[in-house]
Amino acid sequence: MPKPVQIVLKQDINKLGRSGDLVEVAPGYARNYLIPQGLGVRATAGILKQVERRQEKERQRLIEEKQQAQSRKTALETIGRFVIRKQEGENEAIFGTVTAADVATAIQEATNQEIDRRGINLPDINKLGFYKTEIKLHPEVTAVVEVQVAPL
């Protein structure tokens, strides 16, 4: 059985790895497919150093992104409550419902922070009142704010 060869991938390859990953593959796969197609290069000391530097930069970028999300969370939770005005019907019912886009718009108007509406987790809102809403700012950072639905 031939000894596996270390290859650094130049592109994402299904079931093998992502761009910049160091993978071990069969020598024939590397020699006949990965290297000629430009999908990977043999791992040498110089290339391994480049991969390390790239991974360190990526790690620093992810840490900075998380810190920015933490500061946005602090800002949102400091404000705490956002008001959304809807037309009122009988028994404090509202016409239509409050959507994630409504919440994102209210936050942007109050703070000038753009929030992705897909990260907003809303309960069903059909009446006037106060509702807790979770906003996912980062995979590891979630802010909880209160939404007040008030009459026009």
C-alpha positions in Angstrom: 0.0 0.0 0.0 1.5 3.3 -1.0 2.2 6.0 1.6 -0.3 8.9 1.6 0.8 12.3 0.2 0.2 15.6 1.9 -1.6 18.1 -0.3 -2.7 21.7 0.3 -6.0 22.4 -1.4 -6.4 25.4 -3.6 -10.2 25.0 -4.0 -13.0 23.5 -2.0 -13.5 19.9 -2.9 -16.6 17.9 -1.7 -15.8 15.2 0.8 -12.1 16.1 0.9 -11.7 19.6 2.3 -11.8 23.4 1.9 -9.4 25.7 0.2 -6.2 26.0 2.3 -6.7 22.7 4.1 -3.9 20.3 4.5 -5.1 16.8 3.5 -3.6 13.4 3.0 -4.5 11.6 -0.2 -3.3 8.6 -2.2 -0.3 9.4 -4.3 -2.1 8.5 -7.5 -5.0 10.8 -6.7 -2.6 13.7 -6.1 -0.3 13.0 -9.1 -3.1 12.2 -11.6 -5.9 14.5 -10.6 -5.4 17.1 -7.9 -2.1 18.6 -9.0 -2.7 18.6 -12.9 -6.1 20.1 -12.4 -4.7 22.9 -10.2 -6.9 21.8 -7.3 -3.9 21.3 -4.9 -0.2 21.5 -4.4 2.3 19.3 -2.6 2.9 20.3 1.0 6.4 21.8 1.4 7.8 23.7 4.3 7.2 27.0 2.6 3.7 26.2 1.7 2.9 25.0 5.2 4.1 28.3 6.6 1.8 30.1 4.1 -1.1 27.9 5.2 -0.3 28.7 8.9 -0.2 32.4 8.3 -3.5 32.3 6.3 -5.2 30.3 9.1 -3.9 32.7 11.7 -5.3 35.7 9.7 -8.7 33.9 9.4 -8.7 33.1 13.1 -8.0 36.8 13.9 -10.8 37.9 11.5 -13.3 35.5 13.2 -12.3 36.9 16.7 -12.8 40.5 15.5 -16.2 39.6 13.9 -17.3 38.1 17.2 -16.2 41.1 19.2 -18.1 43.4 16.8 -21.2 41.2 17.3 -20.7 41.5 21.1 -20.6 45.3 20.9 -23.7 45.3 18.7 -25.5 43.1 21.2 -24.5 45.4 24.1 -25.9 48.4 22.1 -29.1 46.7 21.3 -29.7 45.4 24.9 -28.9 48.9 26.3 -31.7 50.4 24.2 -33.8 47.3 25.2 -37.2 48.2 23.7 -38.2 49.0 20.1 -41.7 50.3 19.2 -43.6 49.1 16.2 -46.8 50.9 15.3 -49.7 48.9 13.8 -53.3 49.7 13.0 -55.5 48.4 15.9 -58.8 46.4 15.7 -61.1 45.1 18.3 -59.8 43.6 21.6 -56.3 45.0 21.0 -55.9 42.9 17.9 -53.8 44.3 15.1 -54.3 44.1 11.4 -51.8 41.7 9.9 -48.8 40.5 12.0 -45.5 41.9 13.0 -42.8 40.4 10.8 -39.0 40.1 11.1 -38.7 42.8 8.5 -40.7 45.2 10.6 -38.4 44.6 13.6 -35.3 45.0 11.4 -36.7 48.3 10.1 -37.5 49.5 13.7 -34.0 48.7 14.9 -32.4 50.4 11.9 -34.4 53.5 12.4 -33.5 53.6 16.1 -29.8 52.7 16.0 -28.6 53.0 12.4 -27.5 49.3 12.7 -28.5 47.1 9.8 -29.8 43.8 11.1 -30.4 40.7 8.9 -34.1 39.9 9.2 -33.3 36.2 8.8 -31.5 36.3 12.2 -34.6 37.6 14.0 -36.6 35.0 15.9 -40.1 36.3 16.6 -43.1 34.8 18.4 -46.5 35.1 16.7 -47.6 38.7 17.3 -51.3 39.3 16.7 -52.1 41.8 19.5 -50.8 44.9 21.0 -48.3 44.5 23.8 -44.7 43.6 24.7 -42.8 40.6 23.2 -39.3 39.2 23.7 -37.4 38.8 20.5 -34.1 37.0 19.9 -31.7 38.5 17.3 -28.8 36.3 16.1 -25.9 38.6 15.4 -23.2 35.9 15.1 -23.3 32.1 15.4 -22.2 32.5 19.1 -23.9 35.8 19.9 -27.6 36.3 20.4 -29.2 39.5 21.7 -32.6 39.6 23.4 -34.7 42.7 23.0 -38.2 43.7 23.7 -40.6 44.7 21.0 -43.6 46.9 21.9 -46.5 46.8 19.4 -48.4 50.0 19.9 -51.5 51.5 18.1 -51.0 54.1 15.3 
